[in-house]
Amino acid sequence: MKTLKIIRLFFLSFLMISIFGCSDSESNEINAKAPKISVKLVDSPGDYDEVNVNVLGVMIKMDDSNDDSGWIDLEMIKTGTIDLLDLTGGVNEVLVERFPIPVGTIKQIRLVLGDGNTIVIRNNADEPETFDLKTPSAQQSGLKVKVDAVIEEGFTYNYVLDFDVQKSIVIAGNSGNIVLKPVLYASAEVSSGIIEGTIAPTDVPSIVSVLVDDMGNDDPEDDFIISANSDETGVFALWGVPEGTYDVVVTPIDESSDYTEGSALAVSVVNGQTTIIEEPIQLDFKPGSISGDVTNDLIVTVTLKDSVTEEVIVTIDSNANGEFLLEEIPVGVYTVTLSATGYLSLVYSKDNSTDVLVTANNETVLDLKTLDAI
């Protein structure tokens, strides 16, 4: 789990893009709720040196038609030649990552291969030889795998395509041709959950976000942010959050707001489930400040106490001219005491009240005071 300090560094740049770079909030909300799919390629071991396949694409079909219509192309992050024998022992190749798809039922997945597939086999002299892998014309449009999986709004689905090399390589009789007849298995799991909750006050438009450490390491380059706007009632939903534990951070959209960010710490997400944060995430008021001066040109000690609990909040010394500034003071009511060696202590008051009110994002300026000598 990342610390809030690290999260804030990501949010500063990310939120600016989110706020000013999006002109259609309704479209963005629909996209955020859309289920997403990731596809990884793995391989069962085979008795060869290399099996190189040219991967062109991955497609899904979400209807029962028997013709070649209705296929959806998934955006690839990896295409080109892949040595399947590199994908054993827990190693995989990510082909598609978190691509939004419609709600419905995935009937089939198609892995599309191109030309230039090769295999490397040891000859009788134990030397590697490279041969072309022929692909039957019936499979040139792509290998289809039936899955029949229900896809629901808000979740991410992680598909693993297992390419069984040993069963996929066929020596074609007397011709000596080596034919690729792919045997492929597909498995899937819901690889995300949903976080729902509310913010308070409800009427402060905000962005709610979590930072996802996608690779589980300290490198921020592979991390990403999942975010959503709160609605007019303060409700939010973060869709497609991978299983794990997160700090949920709420940041007001209006930088001039009297509120600063709030957070809910250590929120657990389980794949396929919705985590509801029971208590509203409270936005904190921005701190204020208190400034003042004494007519005596001397260093005075300024003590700030909570007017109700009388807890000392901070004690500072003024400058040589008696000027002082108390910064980052939480919103509230305080008493201010001024003291100096050789002078009577003075509790600041105005209009017969010792209360000093600090409001959000404002400086409370105290009237000029004079300390009396002892």
C-alpha positions, 0 to 999 in steps of 0.5 A: 500500500502506498502512502498518501504522500506518494498518492498526492504526487500522482494526483496533482498531475492526473487531476489537472488532466481529468478536470480540464482535459475532459469535455464530456463528463457523461461519456467519461462516466459511462466509460468508467463503468464499462467492464474491462478485459485483459488478455494474457498468453501463456504456453504449456511446455513443448519439446522444441527450442523455439516456437515463434508465432506472429500475433496480430490481434485478439477479438471477442464475439458477444452474440450467437451468430454463426457468420463472421460479423459481430467481432470486436477488435481489442486494442493490443499492447503487444503484437508481432512475433512471440516465442511461445516457449518463453511463456512457461513456468509462470511467465506470460505475455500481456496482449490486451490490458484493461480494454473497455467492452460492452456488458453482455456475454462473451461467446468466443475469443479469437486469436489472430495469427499472421504469416512468418511463424517458425519452429526451431528443432534440434537435428540428429547432430543436435544442432538447431534448425529453423523451419516454417510453420504452415497455418491451415487456410481454415485458421488464417482468420484466427483461432476461435475459442468458446468461452460463454462468460457473463460480463457485468458492469464495473468489473475487470476480467482477466483472460488467460489463453493457454497455447498448448505447443506440444499438441499444436505442432503436427508433422504432415506425413510424407511432405515433411511440412510442419503445420501449426494447428493451434490448440488453445484453452481459455480461462477467466477470472474477475480480476477487480472489485468496486469501491462505493461510498459518500463524501461529506459535505455532499455539496462539494464537487470532488474527485475520488481516486485510488493509486494502483501499484499494478506490479507490486513494486516501488517503481511508479512507472507501472502504477495507474490511477482509478478515479470518479467524480462524486455526484450531487448527493456526494455518492461515488463509485470506483469501478474496476479496482484490482484486489488489494488494500487502498487509501481512497483520497477525495480532492475538491475539484475547485481549488479555491474551495474552503475544503482540502482533501479527505481520505479513507485508509486501508480500504480492502477490495476483493475480486468480484465484490463491492466494498462499501465504505460505511462512514462518509469520507470527511473533507477537511477545512483548509487551515487558516492563520493568525497574525499580530503585532505589539507596539513594544519593539521586542521579542514576545512569546505567542501561545495559542490554545484551544478555547474549549479544551485549553490545549496548547496548539503551538507556541512561537516567538515573534520577530524583534519588532514584536510581529508574529504569524501563526500558520496552518491553524485548523479552523476553530476558536482559540485564545492567544496569550502574549508574554515577554520577560519583564512584562505582564502577560496579555490574553488577547481580547476584543469586544470583551471576548478572548475568542479568536476565530480562525476560518478556512483559508483566511488570515485572522489579523489581531489588533495592535496590542501593548504589553505593560512592564512589570 
